[in-house]
Amino acid sequence: MTQHHVPEDLPTHLQHFIGGQWVDSIGGETFDVLDPVSNQNYATCAAGQKADIDRAVAAAKQAFDSGPWPRLKPRDRFRVLNRIADLVEERDARLAELETFDTGLPITQALGQAQRAAENFRFFADLIVAQADDAYKVPGTQLNYVNRKPVGVAGLITPWNTPFMLESWKLAPALASGCTVVLKPAEFTPLSASLWAEIFREAGVPDGVFNLVNGIGEEAGASLVAHPDVPLISFTGETTTGKIIYRSCADNLKGMSMELGGKSPAVVFADADLDAAIDSTLFGVFSLNGERCTAGSRILVERSIYDEFCTRYAERAKNIVVGDPHDPKTEVGALVHPEHYAKVMSYVEVGKTEGRLLAGGSRPEGLDEGNYVSPTVFADVAPTARIFQEEIFGPVVAITPFDTDEEALALANGVRYGLAGYIWTNDLTRAHTFAQNVEAGMVWLNSHNVRDLRTPFGGVKASGLGHEGGYRSIDFYTDQQAVHITLGPVHTARFGATR
């Protein structure tokens, strides 16, 4: 029997937050929200339409044009951002409980994501105070300096896999830079986004700086992207939607940052620390229920250790604890939504025709309700297979052998995505040479996805456009204006002069 924990004081209706007020859609539209363990609706949610986006953008624009936020000194914004981080940390248990209920993520991992959200705000608070801009002097002639200004209203569109943390990854640098924002969270997981409003209010964020509009992408999301008073869009989600947003942004010449899908390789050479590689590649694809863009979902293993790796990996996968997301012992919880569950299970069935099933491949025994998938391992997967080429976004991994470094690199680069790569070897020359030739925006050597917030986050090919993280995030949310000051006589050709 599947356990079903329901948090106390759970809201039954979620609203938009616009201009400091909780409001329903102007036309009264709503949609149902379900939890992934029971697949029962637990709330209704206001469904944003163009009119609601217009209202939110107007509030954000007024706060930007006339309000204090863009004009605060960096140190004053620093204090507010750190207060936000304090509040997130104080409420991390409640945040994790609600996030787990809404997404199906294991509670221990949801707690880690809440704590990472606080760290994102602290990081960008520090960064905005330390921000330095360039000055260039031509002695006796000219002084040139860079004046950095917030761009305006930022449109933020976030996914459902780790919603609260990924919202913080966009909100923190946007607010640190002095922008005002309209956030459109994923319709599958609107619950945790609603918590930002009270956190920001208590921290001292002025009304209108943060606005939240719930809704589906084709309505609320499309209206936000197309709005003429929103000069930049930051989107995290799947590649097909990213292409649609790209086209819309092009029509309005908007700034874009898009982190899209992935099918990242984990390459294990024979000289690797095999115990560490197995630990890391298991965590890299099965943590967060496999619903992570940077998952190392293709494992490429040198042939001399291939059989041992497959045997040990499958044994460990079979022992992964799948169950109630609220149980601290759970390692894989329930997938976010029955639609996504059906998609992942369809790939599992395809995989049975494309590879050798070593573990999983079905619903876990005893979990008859909810969106549960046993951690699934396929071996001997050809590089032309769909489960090798296409993003599954679930607890499913494909393992493929290779014989040479050149073959490993061709396999690693042989998909349309290029978000992350993981390389396991103790050969220093091979590690750096291989890393620099992998078509990926981020590469980890002998580890899984361990982030340094100062470094760029983003992908190449079908995995994204632009990078965020560190000063690159500040660059995205600000305009850099060059100011030139003449310090001495300037020779100017005297057009039209007669003498």
C-alpha positions as CSV (number, residue, x, y, z in Angstrom):
1,M,0.0,0.0,0.0
2,T,1.5,3.4,-1.0
3,Q,1.9,5.8,1.9
4,H,0.3,9.2,1.3
5,H,1.5,12.1,3.5
6,V,-0.6,15.2,3.1
7,P,0.9,18.4,4.7
8,E,-1.1,20.3,7.2
9,D,-2.7,23.6,6.1
10,L,-2.4,22.7,2.5
11,P,-4.0,25.4,0.3
12,T,-7.0,24.4,-1.8
13,H,-6.8,27.3,-4.2
14,L,-3.7,29.1,-5.5
15,Q,-3.8,32.6,-6.9
16,H,-1.6,35.0,-8.8
17,F,0.5,37.5,-6.9
18,I,0.5,40.9,-8.8
19,G,1.5,44.3,-7.5
20,G,1.6,43.0,-3.9
21,Q,-1.9,41.5,-4.0
22,W,-3.2,37.9,-4.3
23,V,-5.6,37.9,-7.2
24,D,-7.5,35.4,-9.4
25,S,-7.5,35.5,-13.1
26,I,-9.4,38.4,-14.5
27,G,-11.6,36.0,-16.5
28,G,-11.9,33.5,-13.6
29,E,-10.0,30.7,-15.4
30,T,-8.6,27.9,-13.3
31,F,-6.9,24.5,-13.7
32,D,-6.5,21.5,-11.3
33,V,-3.3,20.6,-9.5
34,L,-2.6,17.0,-8.4
35,D,-0.1,15.3,-6.2
36,P,2.0,12.5,-7.8
37,V,1.5,9.9,-5.1
38,S,-2.3,9.7,-5.3
39,N,-2.8,11.5,-8.6
40,Q,-5.7,13.2,-7.0
41,N,-6.5,16.9,-7.4
42,Y,-5.6,18.7,-4.2
43,A,-6.2,22.3,-5.3
44,T,-7.3,24.6,-8.1
45,C,-5.0,27.2,-9.5
46,A,-5.7,30.5,-11.2
47,A,-4.9,30.0,-14.9
48,G,-3.2,33.1,-16.3
49,Q,-4.3,34.5,-19.6
50,K,-3.0,37.5,-21.7
51,A,-5.0,39.9,-19.5
52,D,-3.3,38.6,-16.4
53,I,0.2,38.8,-17.9
54,D,-0.6,42.4,-19.0
55,R,-1.6,43.3,-15.4
56,A,1.5,41.7,-13.9
57,V,3.8,43.3,-16.4
58,A,2.2,46.7,-15.8
59,A,2.8,46.3,-12.1
60,A,6.4,45.3,-12.7
61,K,7.0,48.1,-15.1
62,Q,5.6,50.7,-12.7
63,A,7.8,49.3,-9.9
64,F,10.8,49.5,-12.2
65,D,10.1,53.0,-13.6
66,S,8.9,54.7,-10.4
67,G,9.8,52.4,-7.5
68,P,12.8,52.4,-5.3
69,W,14.2,48.9,-6.1
70,P,16.3,49.7,-9.2
71,R,17.7,52.8,-7.5
72,L,18.8,51.1,-4.2
73,K,22.5,51.0,-3.5
74,P,23.9,47.5,-4.0
75,R,24.5,47.2,-0.3
76,D,20.8,47.8,0.4
77,R,19.8,45.1,-2.0
78,F,22.4,42.9,-0.5
79,R,20.7,43.2,2.9
80,V,17.3,42.3,1.5
81,L,18.6,39.3,-0.5
82,N,20.4,38.0,2.6
83,R,17.1,38.4,4.6
84,I,15.4,36.3,1.9
85,A,18.1,33.6,2.4
86,D,17.5,33.7,6.1
87,L,13.8,33.2,5.7
88,V,14.3,30.3,3.3
89,E,16.6,28.6,5.7
90,E,14.3,29.2,8.6
91,R,11.4,27.5,6.7
92,D,13.4,24.9,4.8
93,A,11.6,21.9,6.4
94,R,8.2,23.3,5.4
95,L,9.4,24.2,2.0
96,A,10.8,20.7,1.5
97,E,7.6,19.1,2.7
98,L,5.5,21.1,0.2
99,E,7.9,20.6,-2.6
100,T,8.0,16.9,-2.0
101,F,4.2,16.7,-1.9
102,D,3.9,18.7,-5.2
103,T,6.7,17.1,-7.2
104,G,7.3,13.6,-5.7
105,L,11.0,14.3,-5.0
106,P,12.4,12.5,-2.0
107,I,12.2,14.6,1.1
108,T,16.0,14.6,1.8
109,Q,16.7,15.8,-1.7
110,A,13.9,18.4,-1.6
111,L,15.5,19.7,1.6
112,G,18.8,20.0,-0.1
113,Q,17.2,22.0,-2.9
114,A,15.6,24.4,-0.4
115,Q,19.0,25.0,1.2
116,R,20.5,25.5,-2.2
117,A,17.9,28.2,-2.9
118,A,19.0,30.1,0.1
119,E,22.6,29.8,-1.0
120,N,21.7,31.2,-4.5
121,F,20.4,34.4,-2.8
122,R,23.5,34.7,-0.6
123,F,25.8,34.2,-3.6
124,F,24.2,36.9,-5.7
125,A,23.9,39.3,-2.7
126,D,27.7,39.0,-2.3
127,L,28.3,39.3,-6.1
128,I,26.3,42.5,-6.5
129,V,28.3,44.2,-3.8
130,A,31.6,43.0,-5.2
131,Q,30.6,43.9,-8.8
132,A,33.3,46.0,-10.5
133,D,33.1,47.6,-13.9
134,D,35.9,48.5,-16.3
135,A,37.5,52.0,-16.7
136,Y,39.9,52.8,-19.5
137,K,42.1,55.9,-19.4
138,V,43.9,57.6,-22.3
139,P,46.3,59.8,-20.3
140,G,45.5,63.5,-20.8
141,T,42.9,62.8,-23.5
142,Q,40.0,60.6,-22.4
143,L,38.5,58.6,-19.6
144,N,36.0,55.8,-20.5
145,Y,34.0,53.8,-18.1
146,V,31.2,51.3,-18.0
147,N,27.9,52.2,-16.4
148,R,25.8,49.1,-15.6
149,K,22.0,49.5,-15.4
150,P,19.2,46.9,-14.8
151,V,17.5,46.1,-18.1
152,G,13.8,46.3,-16.8
153,V,11.1,43.7,-16.4
154,A,12.5,40.2,-16.6
155,G,10.2,37.3,-17.6
156,L,11.2,34.1,-15.8
157,I,9.8,30.8,-16.9
158,T,10.7,27.8,-14.8
159,P,10.3,24.0,-15.0
160,W,8.7,21.5,-12.7
161,N,11.6,19.2,-11.7
162,T,13.2,21.2,-8.9
163,P,10.9,24.3,-9.0
164,F,11.7,26.2,-5.9
165,M,15.5,26.0,-6.4
166,L,15.4,26.8,-10.1
167,E,13.1,29.8,-9.4
168,S,15.7,31.0,-7.0
169,W,18.4,30.6,-9.6
170,K,16.6,33.2,-11.8
171,L,15.0,35.4,-9.1
172,A,18.2,36.0,-7.2
173,P,20.4,37.5,-10.0
174,A,17.4,39.4,-11.5
175,L,16.6,41.0,-8.2
176,A,20.2,41.6,-7.3
177,S,20.7,43.4,-10.6
178,G,17.7,45.8,-9.8
179,C,15.3,44.3,-12.3
180,T,11.6,43.7,-11.5
181,V,10.2,40.3,-12.4
182,V,7.2,38.3,-13.6
183,L,7.6,34.6,-12.8
184,K,5.6,32.0,-14.7
185,P,6.2,28.6,-12.9
186,A,5.4,25.2,-14.4
187,E,1.7,24.3,-14.3
188,F,2.5,20.8,-12.8
189,T,4.1,22.3,-9.7
190,P,2.7,25.7,-8.7
191,L,2.7,25.2,-4.9
192,S,6.2,26.2,-3.9
193,A,6.2,29.3,-6.2
194,S,3.4,30.8,-4.1
195,L,5.7,30.8,-1.0
196,W,8.0,33.4,-2.5
197,A,5.4,36.2,-2.2
198,E,5.3,36.1,1.6
199,I,9.1,35.5,1.9
200,F,9.8,38.6,-0.3
201,R,7.3,40.7,1.5
202,E,8.7,39.9,4.9
203,A,12.2,40.5,3.7
204,G,11.3,44.0,2.5
205,V,11.0,43.6,-1.3
206,P,8.7,46.4,-2.4
207,D,5.3,45.6,-4.0
208,G,5.4,45.2,-7.7
209,V,9.0,44.0,-7.8
210,F,8.0,40.4,-7.7
211,N,4.9,39.2,-9.6
212,L,3.7,35.6,-10.1
213,V,1.3,34.4,-12.8
214,N,0.4,30.8,-12.9
215,G,-0.8,29.1,-16.0
216,I,0.1,26.9,-18.9
217,G,2.8,27.7,-21.4
218,E,0.6,28.2,-24.4
219,E,-1.4,30.9,-22.6
220,A,0.5,32.6,-19.8
221,G,4.0,31.7,-21.0
222,A,3.4,32.7,-24.6
223,S,1.9,36.0,-23.5
224,L,4.8,36.8,-21.2
225,V,7.4,36.0,-24.0
226,A,5.5,38.2,-26.5
227,H,4.9,41.2,-24.2
228,P,6.5,44.3,-25.6
229,D,7.4,45.7,-22.1
230,V,9.4,42.6,-21.2
231,P,12.9,43.0,-22.7
232,L,14.4,39.7,-21.6
233,I,13.3,36.1,-21.0
234,S,15.1,33.5,-19.0
235,F,13.7,30.0,-19.6
236,T,14.6,26.6,-18.3
237,G,12.7,23.7,-19.9
238,E,12.7,21.3,-22.8
239,T,14.1,22.0,-26.2
240,T,10.9,22.0,-28.3
241,T,9.4,24.7,-26.1
242,G,12.7,26.6,-26.2
243,K,12.5,26.7,-30.0
244,I,9.0,28.3,-29.8
245,I,10.3,30.9,-27.3
246,Y,13.3,31.6,-29.5
247,R,11.0,32.4,-32.5
248,S,8.8,34.7,-30.4
249,C,11.8,36.5,-28.9
250,A,13.3,37.1,-32.3
251,D,10.1,38.9,-33.4
252,N,10.6,41.4,-30.6
253,L,14.5,41.3,-30.4
254,K,14.4,40.3,-26.8
255,G,17.4,39.1,-24.7
256,M,17.3,35.4,-24.1
257,S,18.9,32.9,-21.8
258,M,17.7,29.3,-22.4
259,E,18.8,26.2,-20.6
260,L,17.2,23.3,-22.4
261,G,17.3,19.5,-22.5
262,G,20.2,17.1,-22.1
263,K,21.4,13.6,-22.8
264,S,24.7,13.8,-21.0
265,P,27.4,11.2,-21.3
266,A,29.3,9.7,-18.4
267,V,32.5,8.2,-19.8
268,V,34.2,5.6,-17.7
269,F,37.8,4.6,-18.7
270,A,39.4,1.4,-17.5
271,D,41.9,3.3,-15.3
272,A,39.1,5.0,-13.3
273,D,38.3,4.5,-9.6
274,L,35.5,2.1,-10.4
275,D,33.9,2.2,-6.9
276,A,33.7,6.0,-7.1
277,A,32.5,6.0,-10.7
278,I,29.7,3.6,-9.9
279,D,28.6,5.7,-6.9
280,S,28.6,8.8,-8.9
281,T,27.0,7.6,-12.0
282,L,24.2,6.0,-10.0
283,F,23.6,9.2,-8.2
284,G,23.9,11.2,-11.4
285,V,21.0,9.6,-13.1
286,F,18.7,8.4,-10.3
287,S,18.8,11.3,-7.9
288,L,15.9,13.8,-8.3
289,N,13.9,10.8,-9.7
290,G,16.0,11.1,-12.9
291,E,14.1,14.3,-13.7
292,R,17.2,16.4,-14.1
293,C,18.6,18.1,-17.2
294,T,22.2,17.3,-16.3
295,A,21.6,13.6,-15.7
296,G,24.4,11.3,-17.0
297,S,21.8,9.2,-18.7
298,R,24.3,7.6,-21.2
299,I,27.1,5.7,-19.6
300,L,30.0,4.8,-21.9
301,V,32.3,2.2,-20.5
302,E,35.7,0.9,-21.8
303,R,35.2,-2.7,-22.9
304,S,37.8,-4.2,-20.6
305,I,35.8,-3.3,-17.5
306,Y,32.4,-3.2,-19.2
307,D,31.0,-6.6,-17.9
308,E,32.1,-5.9,-14.3
309,F,30.7,-2.4,-14.5
310,C,27.3,-3.5,-15.8
311,T,27.0,-6.3,-13.2
312,R,27.8,-4.1,-10.3
313,Y,25.8,-1.1,-11.5
314,A,22.7,-3.3,-12.0
315,E,23.0,-4.8,-8.6
316,R,23.1,-1.4,-7.0
317,A,20.2,-0.1,-9.1
318,K,18.0,-3.0,-7.9
319,N,18.7,-2.0,-4.3
320,I,17.7,1.6,-4.7
321,V,14.8,2.4,-2.3
322,V,11.7,3.5,-4.2
323,G,8.7,4.6,-2.2
324,D,6.9,7.3,-0.3
325,P,8.7,10.6,-1.1
326,H,8.2,11.8,2.5
327,D,10.1,8.9,3.9
328,P,13.8,9.9,4.6
329,K,14.9,6.5,3.5
330,T,13.5,6.9,0.0
331,E,16.0,7.4,-2.8
332,V,13.6,7.6,-5.7
333,G,10.1,8.9,-5.3
334,A,7.1,9.4,-7.6
335,L,7.4,11.1,-11.0
336,V,5.8,14.5,-11.2
337,H,2.6,13.8,-13.2
338,P,0.8,10.9,-14.9
339,E,1.5,12.4,-18.3
340,H,5.2,12.3,-17.6
341,Y,5.0,8.9,-16.1
342,A,3.3,7.6,-19.3
343,K,6.1,9.2,-21.4
344,V,8.9,7.6,-19.3
345,M,7.2,4.2,-19.3
346,S,6.8,4.3,-23.1
347,Y,10.6,4.8,-23.3
348,V,11.1,1.8,-21.0
349,E,9.1,-0.3,-23.4
350,V,11.1,1.0,-26.3
351,G,14.2,0.2,-24.4
352,K,13.3,-3.4,-24.1
353,T,13.6,-3.7,-27.9
354,E,16.8,-1.7,-28.0
355,G,19.0,-3.0,-25.2
356,R,19.5,-5.7,-22.6
357,L,17.4,-5.0,-19.5
358,L,19.5,-5.4,-16.4
359,A,17.3,-3.8,-13.8
360,G,13.9,-2.3,-13.4
361,G,11.7,-2.0,-16.4
362,S,8.3,-1.8,-14.6
363,R,6.4,-0.4,-11.7
364,P,8.0,-1.4,-8.3
365,E,6.2,-4.2,-6.6
366,G,3.8,-3.1,-3.9
367,L,3.4,0.5,-5.3
368,D,0.2,0.1,-7.1
369,E,-0.8,3.8,-7.1
370,G,1.2,6.9,-8.0
371,N,3.8,7.6,-10.6
372,Y,6.5,5.1,-9.5
373,V,9.1,3.7,-11.9
374,S,11.7,1.1,-10.8
375,P,15.3,2.4,-11.6
376,T,15.8,0.9,-15.0
377,V,19.2,-0.1,-16.6
378,F,19.7,-1.1,-20.2
379,A,23.0,-2.4,-21.5
380,D,24.4,-3.0,-25.0
381,V,22.6,0.0,-26.3
382,A,23.5,1.0,-29.8
383,P,24.2,4.7,-30.5
384,T,21.3,4.8,-33.0
385,A,18.8,3.7,-30.3
386,R,16.1,6.1,-29.3
387,I,17.0,5.6,-25.6
388,F,20.5,6.6,-26.5
389,Q,19.5,9.7,-28.5
390,E,16.4,11.1,-26.8
391,E,15.9,12.7,-23.5
392,I,13.8,10.5,-21.2
393,F,13.9,12.6,-18.0
394,G,13.3,9.7,-15.7
395,P,15.1,7.0,-13.8
396,V,16.3,5.2,-17.0
397,V,19.9,4.8,-18.1
398,A,21.6,3.4,-21.2
399,I,25.1,1.7,-21.0
400,T,27.2,1.3,-24.1
401,P,30.8,-0.1,-24.5
402,F,33.7,1.5,-26.3
403,D,37.2,0.4,-27.3
404,T,39.2,3.5,-28.0
405,D,39.4,7.1,-26.8
406,E,38.3,8.2,-30.3
407,E,35.3,6.0,-30.3
408,A,34.3,7.2,-26.8
409,L,34.5,10.8,-28.0
410,A,32.4,10.1,-31.0
411,L,29.8,8.4,-28.9
412,A,29.8,11.2,-26.3
413,N,29.3,13.8,-29.0
414,G,26.9,11.7,-31.2
415,V,23.6,13.3,-30.0
416,R,22.0,16.6,-30.6
417,Y,22.3,17.8,-27.0
418,G,25.4,19.3,-25.3
419,L,24.6,20.2,-21.7
420,A,26.9,18.3,-19.4
421,G,29.6,15.6,-19.6
422,Y,31.2,13.4,-16.9
423,I,34.6,11.8,-17.4
424,W,36.2,9.1,-15.2
425,T,39.9,8.5,-15.6
426,N,43.1,8.9,-13.6
427,D,45.1,9.8,-16.7
428,L,45.6,13.6,-16.4
429,T,46.4,14.2,-20.1
430,R,43.5,12.2,-21.3
431,A,41.2,13.9,-18.8
432,H,41.9,17.4,-20.0
433,T,42.2,16.5,-23.7
434,F,38.9,14.6,-23.6
435,A,37.1,17.2,-21.5
436,Q,38.0,20.0,-23.9
437,N,36.8,18.0,-26.9
438,V,33.4,17.0,-25.5
439,E,30.6,19.0,-27.0
440,A,29.1,20.2,-23.6
441,G,28.7,23.4,-21.8
442,M,29.9,21.8,-18.6
443,V,32.2,18.9,-17.9
444,W,33.0,17.2,-14.6
445,L,36.1,15.1,-14.1
446,N,35.8,12.3,-11.6
447,S,32.6,13.6,-10.0
448,H,29.0,14.1,-10.6
449,N,27.2,17.5,-10.9
450,V,29.0,19.4,-8.1
451,R,28.3,23.1,-8.7
452,D,30.5,26.2,-8.2
453,L,28.1,29.1,-8.5
454,R,30.8,31.3,-10.0
455,T,31.1,29.3,-13.1
456,P,28.9,29.5,-16.3
457,F,25.9,27.2,-16.4
458,G,24.5,26.4,-19.8
459,G,24.7,24.1,-22.8
460,V,25.6,24.0,-26.5
461,K,23.8,22.6,-29.5
462,A,20.1,21.8,-28.6
463,S,20.8,22.2,-24.9
464,G,20.6,25.9,-24.7
465,L,21.5,29.5,-25.7
466,G,23.6,31.7,-23.3
467,H,25.0,31.0,-19.9
468,E,24.1,32.0,-16.4
469,G,26.0,31.8,-13.2
470,G,28.5,34.3,-11.6
471,Y,29.0,37.5,-13.4
472,R,27.3,36.1,-16.5
473,S,24.0,36.3,-14.7
474,I,24.6,39.9,-13.8
475,D,25.6,40.6,-17.4
476,F,22.3,39.1,-18.6
477,Y,20.1,41.2,-16.3
478,T,22.0,44.5,-16.9
479,D,22.8,46.7,-19.8
480,Q,26.4,47.9,-20.0
481,Q,26.7,51.4,-21.2
482,A,30.0,52.9,-22.2
483,V,30.5,56.5,-21.1
484,H,33.3,58.5,-22.7
485,I,34.7,61.7,-21.1
486,T,37.0,64.1,-23.0
487,L,39.9,65.4,-20.9
488,G,41.7,67.5,-23.4
489,P,41.5,69.0,-26.9
490,V,40.0,66.7,-29.5
491,H,41.0,67.1,-33.2
492,T,37.9,67.1,-35.3
493,A,37.7,67.5,-39.0
494,R,35.8,70.7,-39.7
495,F,33.3,69.6,-42.3
496,G,31.8,72.5,-44.2
497,A,34.2,75.2,-42.9
498,T,35.4,77.7,-45.4
499,R,38.6,78.7,-43.5
